[in-house]
């Protein structure tokens, strides 16, 4: 350990230049010299006491005592350390590697990791304690987690399904959280997932945002720090589109699928033939995470979490009551489906074949004799008049006219009568006259009935409906959903870049104090960057407000700012009397649309009215009152909870179909019966029902002669919005 960190004590530099006095003033050399001597004396005394106690000496690094190195990564070394100003609590200190101290790209990546981690606050993401520069080396400090990494756990083999469910759901929630804030991790792997045993519970902590990407950021490190074809990540967990330089949430979803497979099987996915077969629901989750094309994968981490929960319930749900098995003719037992998901090895893939039919016996043909008509027996009179049993068994014989030839026939002749022509004509004329009179009377009666008209006046019932509704706005939602009472939440971003030129205050001499010239100093750059930062921050805030007003949005929560690194022209140390500093500032804030919430509130108010009074009611636009939404809370996932007061008047809708049904119901009824029927119909104001018949007290039977006139409501109640 002393050999590893010997240079740390020798490089006592002056700390980070960014941590110097903001006014650019240097501390007095005597003060630093005195403090340095006192610190060296204390360190020597501590090391002497540790040697006397048989303990290996700890290395002093700023405010921390480095105990031992616990990990080495691509950009830094991680040490277990004690924080002096926190009563010696254990922390993990990540220090940039000694060979990368002067590597500009490595320093930017290290700074980006600290910057991203500083703006994240989630129970499953390791928080940042401190970031700075000591002895010329950048460092960041996080809580120390002693449970090791997921990679170390997977070296012992696959994990139980319940443990996979506990850890993977927590991991996906952490990824969903960073995605909603525009951050893509891009290096998800088991070695970047810490296991934390706390109060008997196993939990995960996501770490290492060194190559993370911030979507929509003007200073996104992806183009500058990572070029296509030179991607940094572990290839086994890298999404295919990463090779093309694409940074998107689909990168992390692909990595999550590989991690899930490894947790379930204890190994990484190899070729298709060598993969371990999973239960169908779990295989579905893995496949939809790791499809080669991003558009075929889950669209978001929230969708992945939802499907994984369903798959876990499907796999762990116990089977239903057993069903008796059936045995085929061949003696093989066929087991009916239990309704569970099973692996491919449990599925009988033998095709079901139809049994072959045995050939039918051939029936010999029987010759058919020709039909010969039976002889006709002579008709003999029976001696008895009764019907006996032999009559039922006798054959029926056809007797044609030719069989009656020769038999005697008796023909009766009638005497001729005189015609009655005059009496018949008179009867016909009488009948015609009566028919014509009847027809005329019927036509007249029909015309009379058709002249009868019934007029019915009816009015609808009106009611007031008020409600204090709770509506949530969720990030990532694309439309208003009345079933869940949710609307989309939007992320408003603004990026501004500014430059400022000023005189230089530095001095550069050739030989000590000979030939000294004005040069660009760090203080010159820092002073101009501070001035530009304040101006850009105001511009970003104004631009966000303008966007919100133009889109009808209301900001919720605070604005998150992302500061870019200042660039100077000419660079620091260059001989020049002036210097120009350029800085980029980005801000983002979550917002909601008042129109979305008010539109959903109107729909929910209509639904409540129909649930309370019936589906035939509708809101009257003129009397509908909808307040402004009031934000109640914003949780860690960015879900905004609002309350909005709504109220209105609902009226029963007398649609053409409803009035047609009334006409059919009252046709032919007595006037009083028709009035009573209409008064008792739902949605009808009984005080408005008036039935008038032009003749008599019976309504016509033809609905075309019944006219229903809907009346507008006159007594509209006042609407008062509820208050919280």
C-alpha positions in Angstrom: 0.0 0.0 0.0 2.9 2.4 0.8 4.4 1.7 -2.6 1.1 2.3 -4.3 0.4 5.6 -2.7 3.9 6.9 -1.9 3.5 9.5 -4.7 0.2 10.7 -3.1 2.0 12.2 -0.2 4.8 13.6 -2.3 2.4 15.3 -4.7 1.0 17.5 -2.2 -0.1 20.0 -4.7 -2.3 22.9 -4.1 -5.6 21.2 -4.6 -7.9 21.8 -7.5 -7.5 25.2 -9.2 -11.4 25.3 -9.2 -11.3 25.2 -5.4 -9.2 28.3 -5.0 -10.5 31.5 -3.6 -13.3 32.9 -5.9 -11.7 36.3 -5.8 -8.5 34.9 -7.2 -6.5 35.8 -4.1 -3.7 33.5 -2.9 -3.4 32.6 0.8 -0.4 33.7 2.7 2.6 31.3 2.1 3.5 31.5 5.9 0.0 30.1 6.8 0.2 27.2 4.4 3.7 26.4 5.5 2.7 26.3 9.1 -0.4 24.2 8.4 1.7 21.8 6.3 4.2 21.3 9.1 1.5 20.6 11.6 -0.2 18.1 9.2 3.1 16.3 8.6 3.8 16.1 12.3 0.3 14.6 13.0 0.6 12.1 10.2 4.0 10.9 11.4 2.6 10.5 14.9 -0.4 8.5 13.6 1.9 6.2 11.6 4.2 5.7 14.5 1.2 4.7 16.7 -0.1 2.3 14.1 3.4 0.6 13.7 3.5 0.2 17.5 0.1 -1.5 17.4 1.1 -3.8 14.6 -1.3 -2.2 12.1 -0.3 -1.3 8.6 0.0 2.5 8.2 -2.8 4.4 6.5 -2.1 6.8 3.7 -3.3 10.4 4.2 -5.3 11.8 1.3 -6.8 15.2 2.0 -9.6 14.7 4.5 -9.4 10.9 4.3 -7.2 8.1 5.6 -6.9 5.4 2.9 -7.1 2.0 4.5 -6.8 -0.4 1.5 -7.5 -0.6 -2.2 -10.7 -2.5 -3.0 -11.0 -2.1 -6.7 -9.3 -0.8 -9.9 -11.3 0.4 -12.9 -10.7 1.9 -16.3 -10.4 5.4 -14.9 -9.7 5.1 -11.2 -8.8 3.2 -8.1 -11.3 2.7 -5.3 -10.1 2.7 -1.7 -11.8 2.0 1.7 -11.1 5.1 3.7 -12.0 6.9 7.0 -13.4 10.4 6.8 -11.7 12.5 9.5 -14.4 15.2 9.7 -17.2 12.7 10.0 -15.8 10.9 13.1 -13.8 8.4 11.0 -16.8 6.9 9.2 -16.1 4.4 6.5 -16.4 5.7 2.9 -15.2 4.7 -0.6 -12.8 7.1 -2.3 -12.4 6.8 -6.0 -9.2 8.5 -7.2 -8.3 9.0 -10.9 -5.4 6.7 -11.9 -1.9 8.2 -11.7 -1.3 7.6 -15.4 -4.5 9.5 -16.3 -3.9 12.6 -14.2 -3.0 14.7 -17.3 -5.3 12.9 -19.7 -7.9 15.6 -20.7 -10.5 13.0 -21.9 -10.2 10.9 -18.7 -10.5 14.0 -16.5 -13.7 15.1 -18.4 -15.1 11.6 -17.9 -14.3 11.6 -14.2 -15.8 15.1 -13.8 -18.9 13.9 -15.8 -19.4 10.9 -13.4 -19.3 13.2 -10.4 -21.6 15.7 -12.0 -24.2 13.2 -13.1 -24.1 11.4 -9.7 -24.5 14.7 -7.8 -27.9 15.3 -9.4 -29.3 11.9 -8.8 -31.2 11.0 -5.6 -32.6 7.5 -5.5 -32.6 4.7 -2.9 -31.0 2.3 -5.3 -28.3 4.7 -6.6 -25.1 5.2 -4.6 -25.1 8.9 -3.6 -22.1 11.3 -3.9 -20.6 12.6 -0.7 -17.8 14.8 -2.0 -15.9 15.7 -5.2 -12.6 17.5 -5.5 -8.9 17.4 -6.4 -6.1 16.5 -4.0 -2.4 16.2 -4.6 -3.1 16.8 -8.3 -5.5 13.9 -8.6 -9.3 14.2 -9.0 -11.4 12.1 -6.6 -15.0 11.5 -5.6 -16.4 10.0 -2.4 -19.4 7.7 -1.9 -20.7 5.7 1.1 -18.9 2.4 1.6 -20.9 -0.7 0.8 -19.4 -3.9 2.2 -21.6 -6.4 0.5 -19.5 -6.7 -2.7 -20.8 -6.6 -6.3 -23.4 -8.6 -8.2 -20.6 -10.0 -10.3 -18.9 -11.5 -7.2 -22.2 -13.0 -6.2 -22.8 -14.5 -9.7 -19.4 -16.3 -9.5 -21.2 -18.7 -7.1 -23.8 -19.6 -9.7 -27.4 -18.6 -10.5 -29.6 -16.9 -7.9 -33.0 -18.0 -6.5 -36.0 -16.6 -8.4 -37.2 -14.7 -5.3 -33.8 -13.1 -4.9 -33.7 -12.3 -8.6 -37.1 -10.6 -8.4 -36.1 -8.5 -5.4 -32.8 -7.3 -6.9 -33.9 -6.9 -10.5 -37.0 -4.9 -9.8 -34.9 -2.5 -7.6 -32.3 -2.2 -10.4 -35.0 -1.5 -13.1 -36.6 1.2 -10.9 -33.2 2.9 -10.6 -32.7 2.8 -14.4 -36.2 4.1 -14.9 -35.4 6.9 -12.5 -32.3 8.1 -14.4 -34.1 7.7 -17.8 -36.8 10.0 -16.7 -34.1 12.6 -16.0 -32.5 12.2 -19.4 -29.6 10.1 -18.2 -28.4 6.9 -20.0 -26.0 4.8 -18.0 -24.4 3.0 -21.0 -22.3 0.7 -18.8 -24.7 -1.5 -16.9 -23.0 -4.7 -15.8 -22.9 -6.8 -12.6 -19.6 -5.2 -11.5 -21.3 -1.8 -11.4 -24.1 -3.1 -9.1 -23.3 -3.2 -5.4 -25.1 -5.5 -3.0 -26.1 -3.9 0.3 -27.1 -6.0 3.3 -29.1 -3.7 5.6 -31.4 -4.8 8.4 -31.4 -8.3 7.0 -32.5 -7.2 3.6 -30.5 -7.5 0.4 -30.6 -4.4 -1.8 -28.8 -3.0 -4.8 -26.8 0.3 -5.4 -26.1 1.4 -8.9 -22.7 3.0 -9.4 -20.2 4.2 -12.1 -21.7 7.0 -14.3 -18.3 7.6 -16.0 -19.6 7.2 -19.5 -23.2 8.1 -18.8 -25.0 10.3 -21.4 -27.4 13.1 -20.8 -30.1 13.2 -23.5 -30.8 16.6 -25.0 -27.7 18.1 -23.4 -25.7 20.5 -25.5 -22.5 19.4 -23.7 -23.4 15.7 -23.9 -20.1 13.8 -23.7 -21.2 11.2 -26.2 -20.1 13.1 -29.3 -17.0 14.6 -27.8 -15.7 11.9 -25.4 -17.0 8.7 -27.2 -16.9 8.4 -30.9 -18.6 5.8 -33.0 -16.4 2.7 -33.3 -14.6 3.7 -30.1 -17.3 2.9 -27.5 -16.4 2.3 -23.9 -18.2 -0.5 -22.1 -18.1 -4.2 -21.5 -18.9 -5.9 -24.9 -20.9 -8.7 -23.4 -23.5 -6.2 -22.0 -23.2 -3.6 -24.9 -26.2 -3.0 -27.1 -25.5 -3.4 -30.9 -26.4 0.2 -31.7 -23.7 1.4 -29.3 -21.2 0.5 -32.1 -22.8 3.1 -34.2 -22.4 5.7 -31.5 -26.1 5.8 -30.6 -26.8 6.6 -26.9 -30.5 6.0 -25.9 -32.5 4.3 -23.2 -32.6 1.2 -25.4 -28.8 0.7 -24.5 -29.6 0.2 -20.8 -32.7 -2.0 -21.6 -30.4 -4.4 -23.6 -27.9 -4.6 -20.7 -30.7 -5.3 -18.2 -31.8 -8.3 -20.3 -28.3 -9.7 -20.3 -28.0 -9.1 -16.5 -31.4 -10.8 -15.9 -30.4 -13.9 -17.9 -27.1 -14.1 -16.0 -28.9 -13.8 -12.6 -31.3 -16.6 -13.6 -28.8 -19.0 -15.2 -25.4 -18.1 -13.7 -23.9 -17.6 -17.1 -23.9 -15.1 -19.9 -25.9 -15.9 -23.0 -23.8 -17.7 -25.6 -25.1 -19.0 -29.0 -28.8 -19.9 -29.4 -28.1 -23.6 -29.2 -26.1 -23.3 -25.9 -28.5 -21.0 -24.1 -30.2 -22.3 -21.0 -33.9 -22.6 -21.6 -36.0 -20.4 -19.3 -39.7 -20.5 -18.4 -41.7 -19.0 -21.1 -42.6 -15.7 -19.3 -39.0 -15.1 -18.2 -37.8 -15.9 -21.7 -40.2 -13.4 -23.1 -38.7 -10.7 -20.9 -35.1 -11.5 -21.8 -35.9 -11.7 -25.5 -37.8 -8.4 -25.6 -34.8 -6.7 -23.8 -32.1 -8.1 -26.2 -33.6 -7.9 -29.7 -31.0 -6.6 -32.1 -33.1 -3.7 -33.2 -33.9 -1.1 -30.5 -37.5 -0.5 -31.8 -38.3 -4.2 -31.1 -37.3 -4.0 -27.4 -39.4 -2.6 -24.5 -40.0 1.1 -25.0 -39.1 2.1 -21.5 -37.8 0.7 -18.2 -41.3 1.1 -16.7 -42.7 -1.2 -19.4 -39.9 -3.7 -18.7 -40.7 -3.6 -15.0 -44.4 -4.1 -15.5 -43.9 -7.1 -17.8 -41.3 -8.6 -15.5 -43.7 -8.4 -12.6 -46.4 -10.2 -14.6 -43.9 -12.8 -15.7 -42.8 -13.4 -12.1 -46.4 -13.8 -10.9 -47.1 -16.2 -13.8 -44.1 -18.4 -12.9 -44.7 -18.4 -9.1 -48.5 -18.8 -9.2 -49.3 -22.3 -7.9 -51.2 -24.5 -10.4 -55.0 -24.9 -10.1 -56.7 -28.1 -8.8 -55.5 -31.2 -10.5 -57.4 -32.6 -13.5 -57.8 -36.4 -14.1 -55.5 -37.6 -16.8 -56.8 -39.3 -19.9 -55.3 -42.5 -21.3 -55.3 -43.0 -25.1 -55.9 -46.3 -26.9 -52.2 -46.9 -27.2 -51.9 -46.7 -23.4 -50.0 -43.4 -23.3 -51.1 -41.0 -20.6 -52.1 -37.5 -21.7 -51.9 -34.8 -19.0 -54.1 -31.8 -19.5 -52.7 -28.3 -19.2 -52.4 -26.9 -15.7 -52.4 -23.3 -16.7 -48.8 -22.8 -15.7 -45.9 -21.5 -17.8 -43.4 -24.3 -18.2 -40.0 -24.5 -20.0 -39.6 -25.8 -23.5 -38.3 -29.1 -22.2 -41.6 -29.7 -20.4 -43.7 -29.3 -23.6 -44.5 -32.5 -25.5 -43.7 -31.6 -29.1 -44.8 -34.9 -30.6 -47.4 -34.2 -33.3 -50.9 -35.6 -32.7 -51.8 -38.1 -35.6 -55.2 -39.1 -36.6 -55.8 -43.0 -36.2 -56.1 -44.9 -39.5 -59.6 -46.2 -40.4 -59.9 -49.9 -41.0 -61.5 -50.9 -44.3 -65.3 -51.7 -44.3 -66.5 -55.2 -45.3 -67.9 -55.5 -48.8 -71.7 -56.2 -49.0 -72.7 -58.5 -51.8 -75.3 -57.2 -54.3 -78.8 -58.7 -54.1 -80.7 -59.1 -57.4 -84.0 -57.2 -57.5 -87.1 -59.0 -59.0 -89.2 -57.0 -61.5 -92.5 -55.6 -60.1 -95.6 -57.4 -61.4 -99.0 -55.9 -60.7 -101.2 -58.1 -58.5 -104.5 -59.4 -59.9 -107.6 -57.6 -58.9 -109.9 -59.6 -56.7 -113.6 -59.4 -57.3 -115.6 -57.4 -54.8 -117.8 -59.6 -52.7 -120.4 -58.2 -50.4 -119.7 -59.2 -46.8 -122.4 -60.9 -44.8 -121.6 -58.8 -41.8 -121.7 -55.1 -41.4 -119.1 -55.0 -38.7 -115.3 -54.5 -39.1 -113.3 -57.5 -38.0 -109.6 -58.2 -37.4 -109.0 -59.7 -40.8 -109.9 -56.4 -42.4 -106.6 -55.0 -41.0 -104.5 -57.6 -42.7 -106.2 -57.5 -46.1 -104.2 -55.9 -49.0 -105.4 -52.6 -50.5 -106.2 -53.0 -54.1 -106.6 -50.1 -56.7 -109.9 -50.1 -58.4 -110.0 -48.0 -61.6 -113.0 -47.0 -63.7 -112.4 -49.9 -66.0 -113.2 -52.2 -63.1 -116.6 -50.8 -62.8 -117.6 -51.5 -66.3 -120.8 -53.6 -66.6 -122.0 -52.7 -63.1 -125.3 -51.0 -62.9 -125.5 -47.2 -62.5 -128.4 -45.2 -61.3 -128.8 -41.7 -62.8 -131.1 -39.1 -61.2 -132.7 -36.5 -63.4 -134.1 -33.1 -62.1 -137.1 -31.3 -63.5 -136.3 -27.8 -65.1 -137.0 -24.6 -63.1 -137.9 -21.1 -64.2 -135.1 -18.5 -63.8 -135.4 -15.8 -61.1 -133.5 -13.0 -63.0 -135.3 -10.0 -61.5 -134.9 -11.0 -57.9 -131.1 -11.7 -58.3 -130.4 -8.3 -59.9 -132.1 -6.4 -57.1 -130.0 -8.3 -54.5 -126.8 -7.5 -56.4 -127.6 -3.8 -56.5 -128.5 -3.7 -52.8 -125.2 -5.4 -51.9 -123.2 -2.9 -54.1 -124.9 0.1 -52.5 -124.3 -1.2 -49.0 -120.6 -1.8 -49.8 -120.2 1.7 -51.3 -121.8 3.3 -48.2 -119.6 1.2 -45.9 -116.5 2.2 -47.9 -117.4 5.9 -47.8 -118.0 5.7 -44.1 -114.7 3.9 -43.5 -112.8 6.4 -45.5 -114.5 9.3 -43.7 -113.7 7.7 -40.3 -110.1 7.1 -41.3 -109.8 10.7 -42.4 -111.3 11.8 -39.1 -108.8 9.7 -37.2 -105.9 11.0 -39.2 -107.0 14.5 -38.3 -106.6 13.9 -34.6 -103.2 15.2 -33.3 -101.6 14.9 -29.9 -99.0 17.4 -28.7 -96.8 16.4 -25.7 -94.6 18.9 -23.8 -91.9 17.4 -21.6 -88.8 18.8 -19.9 -85.6 17.2 -18.6 -84.4 17.0 -15.1 -81.3 19.0 -14.2 -78.9 18.4 -11.3 -75.7 20.0 -10.0 -72.5 17.9 -9.7 -69.4 19.1 -7.9 -66.2 17.3 -7.1 -62.6 17.8 -5.9 -60.6 15.6 -8.3 -57.1 14.2 -7.8 -55.2 13.9 -11.1 -51.6 12.8 -11.5 -49.1 13.7 -14.3 -46.6 11.0 -15.1 -43.4 11.4 -17.1 -43.3 9.2 -20.2 -47.1 9.1 -20.6 -48.2 10.1 -24.1 -51.9 10.8 -23.7 -54.7 11.5 -21.2 -56.1 8.4 -19.5 -59.4 8.7 -17.8 -59.3 5.2 -16.4 -56.3 6.0 -14.3 -56.9 9.7 -13.9 -53.5 10.5 -15.3 -52.1 13.0 -17.8 -48.6 13.3 -19.4 -45.9 15.3 -17.7 -43.5 17.1 -19.9 -39.8 18.0 -19.7 -39.0 21.5 -20.9 -35.3 22.2 -21.7 -33.3 25.2 -22.8 -29.7 25.6 -23.8 -27.8 28.9 -24.0 -24.3 29.6 -25.0 -22.5 32.9 -24.3 -19.1 34.5 -24.7 -17.4 37.4 -23.0 -14.1 39.1 -23.6 -11.9 40.8 -20.9 -8.4 42.0 -20.2 -5.8 39.6 -18.9 -4.1 40.0 -15.6 -1.5 37.3 -15.8 2.2 37.8 -16.4 4.7 35.7 -18.4 8.4 36.4 -18.2 11.2 34.9 -20.2 14.0 34.9 -17.6 12.6 35.5 -14.1 11.5 39.1 -14.4 13.1 39.9 -17.8 10.9 40.6 -20.8 7.6 40.1 -18.9 4.4 40.3 -20.9 0.6 40.1 -20.2 -0.7 36.6 -20.4 -4.0 34.6 -19.8 -4.3 33.4 -16.2 -6.7 31.0 -14.6 -8.3 33.8 -12.7 -9.0 35.7 -15.9 -10.9 32.6 -17.3 -12.7 31.9 -14.0 -13.8 35.5 -13.5 -15.3 35.7 -17.0 -16.9 32.2 -16.7 -18.6 33.3 -13.4 -20.0 36.4 -15.1 -21.2 34.4 -18.2 -22.8 31.7 -15.9 -25.0 34.2 -14.1 -26.1 35.7 -17.4 -26.8 32.4 -19.1 -28.7 31.1 -16.1 -31.1 34.1 -16.3 -31.5 33.5 -20.1 -32.3 29.8 -19.6 -34.8 30.6 -16.9 -36.5 33.2 -19.2 -36.5 30.8 -22.1 -38.1 28.0 -20.0 -40.8 30.5 -18.9 -41.5 31.5 -22.5 -41.8 27.9 -23.7 -44.1 27.1 -20.8 -46.4 30.1 -21.6 -46.4 29.3 -25.3 -47.4 25.7 -24.7 -49.8 26.4 -21.9 -47.6 24.6 -19.4 -47.0 25.1 -15.7 -43.6 24.3 -14.2 -43.4 22.0 -11.2 -40.4 21.5 -9.0 -37.1 23.2 -9.4 -35.0 23.9 -12.5 -32.1 21.5 -13.0 -29.0 23.2 -14.4 -26.1 21.5 -16.2 -22.9 23.6 -16.4 -20.6 23.1 -19.3 -16.8 23.5 -19.1 -15.6 27.0 -20.1 -13.3 27.4 -23.1 -10.9 30.2 -23.6 -9.3 31.8 -26.6 -6.4 32.0 -26.3 -5.8 29.2 -23.8 -4.5 29.7 -20.3 -0.8 30.7 -20.2 -0.8 32.2 -23.7 0.7 35.7 -24.0 -2.2 38.0 -24.8 -3.7 41.3 -23.5 -7.3 40.0 -23.9 -9.1 36.7 -23.6 -12.5 35.5 -24.7 -14.3 32.8 -22.6 -17.3 30.8 -24.0 -19.6 28.8 -21.8 -22.8 26.7 -22.4 -25.6 26.4 -19.8 -28.5 24.0 -20.0 -31.6 23.9 -17.8 -34.6 21.6 -17.6 -37.8 21.5 -15.6 -40.8 19.3 -15.4 -44.1 20.8 -16.4 -47.8 20.0 -16.8 -50.4 21.3 -19.1 -53.4 22.9 -17.5 -55.5 22.1 -20.6 -54.8 18.4 -20.2 -55.9 18.4 -16.6 -59.0 20.5 -17.2 -60.0 18.3 -20.2 -59.6 15.1 -18.0 -61.5 16.8 -15.2 -64.4 17.5 -17.5 -64.5 13.9 -18.6 -64.3 12.6 -15.0 -67.1 15.0 -14.0 -69.4 13.6 -16.7 -68.6 10.0 -15.6 -69.5 10.8 -12.0 -72.8 12.4 -13.1 -73.7 9.4 -15.2 -72.8 7.0 -12.4 -74.9 9.0 -10.0 -77.9 9.8 -12.2 -77.7 7.5 -15.2 -76.0 7.3 -18.6 -78.6 9.6 -20.3 -77.2 12.7 -18.6 -74.8 15.2 -20.2 -73.1 18.4 -19.0 -74.4 21.8 -20.0 -71.4 23.7 -21.3 -72.8 27.1 -20.3 -73.0 26.1 -16.6 -69.8 24.0 -16.3 -67.1 25.4 -14.0 -63.5 24.0 -13.9 -60.9 25.5 -11.7 -57.1 25.6 -12.1 -55.1 22.6 -11.0 -53.1 23.0 -7.7 -49.9 21.0 -7.4 -49.9 18.9 -4.1 -46.6 17.0 -4.4 -43.9 15.7 -6.7 -42.4 12.3 -5.8 -38.9 10.9 -6.6 -40.2 9.4 -9.8 -41.3 12.7 -11.1 -45.1 11.9 -10.7 -47.0 15.1 -10.0 -50.1 15.0 -7.9 -52.6 17.8 -8.4 -56.1 18.6 -7.2 -58.7 20.5 -9.3 -62.2 21.7 -8.3 -65.0 21.0 -10.9 -68.7 21.6 -11.0 -71.5 21.8 -13.4 -75.2 21.2 -14.3 -76.2 17.9 -16.0 -79.4 17.6 -18.0 -81.1 14.5 -19.1 -80.6 14.1 -22.9 -83.9 13.8 -24.8 -82.4 12.1 -27.8 -84.4 11.2 -30.9 -84.3 7.5 -29.9 -85.7 8.3 -26.4 -88.6 10.4 -27.8 -89.3 7.7 -30.3 -89.6 5.2 -27.5 -92.0 7.5 -25.7 -94.2 7.9 -28.8 -94.5 4.1 -29.1 -95.3 3.7 -25.4 -98.1 6.3 -25.2 -99.8 5.8 -28.6 -103.5 4.7 -28.2 -103.4 5.5 -24.5 -105.9 7.7 -22.6 -104.7 11.2 -22.1 -104.4 10.7 -18.3 -102.6 7.4 -18.7 -100.1 8.9 -21.1 -99.4 11.8 -18.7 -98.9 9.4 -15.8 -96.5 7.2 -17.8 -94.3 10.2 -18.9 -94.2 11.6 -15.3 -92.7 8.4 -14.0 -89.9 8.1 -16.6 -86.3 8.6 -15.4 -84.8 11.9 -16.3 -88.2 13.6 -16.9 -89.3 16.6 -14.9 -92.9 15.6 -13.9 -93.9 19.3 -13.5 -93.4 20.0 -17.2 -95.5 17.1 -18.6 -98.5 18.3 -20.6 -100.5 16.1 -23.0 -103.0 17.7 -25.3 -105.3 15.8 -27.8 -107.1 17.8 -30.6 -110.3 15.6 -30.2 -111.4 13.3 -27.4 -109.1 12.0 -24.7 -107.4 9.2 -26.5 -104.1 9.6 -28.3 -103.7 8.5 -31.9 -102.3 5.0 -32.6 -100.1 6.4 -35.4 -96.9 7.8 -33.9 -96.7 10.3 -36.8 -99.7 12.1 -35.3 -97.9 12.4 -31.9 -95.6 15.4 -31.5 -93.3 15.5 -28.5 -91.9 19.0 -27.8 -88.8 19.1 -25.5 -88.7 22.1 -23.2 -85.6 24.0 -22.1 -85.0 23.9 -18.4 -86.0 27.2 -16.6 -84.8 26.8 -13.0 -81.0 26.2 -13.3 -79.3 25.9 -9.9 -76.2 27.8 -9.1 -72.8 26.0 -9.2 -70.4 26.5 -6.4 -66.9 24.9 -6.8 -65.8 23.0 -3.7 -62.8 24.2 -1.7 -60.0 22.2 -0.2 
